[in-house]
Amino acid sequence: MSNNEKLVEVYKARSDMEAQVIKSLLESYDIPCFLKSNAAPSVHLFTVDGMAEVRILVMDSMADRAKELIVSDRNG
C-alpha cells in the first residue's frame, strides 16, 4: 500500500449497525476499512433520504477483494 493510495467506497450501509458488521467482516480478512457518515447515528436511527447511510471505504488496492467478500456474505 502506497502513501498516496486513495480510499474508495465499496459499500453503502443503511445504518451504523450494518456498517459495523461489514467492517468486522472486512477486518477479519485483514482489510482495514473506514466508515464515513453525514449524520450521527444517535440522531438518525433509520435511513431517511440517505441521512443515516454509512459509506464503507477501503484502500483502492483492496477494493475488489472487499467487494467480493461483501457480496459473498450478503448472499449467504
HELIX and SHEET records of a PDB file:
HELIX    1   1 ASP A   16  SER A   28  1                                  13    
HELIX    2   2 ASP A   60  MET A   62  5                                   3    
HELIX    3   3 ALA A   63  ARG A   74  1                                  12    
SHEET    1   A 3 LEU A   7  ALA A  13  0                                        
SHEET    2   A 3 VAL A  54  MET A  59 -1                                        
SHEET    3   A 3 PHE A  34  SER A  37 -1                                        
END                                                                             
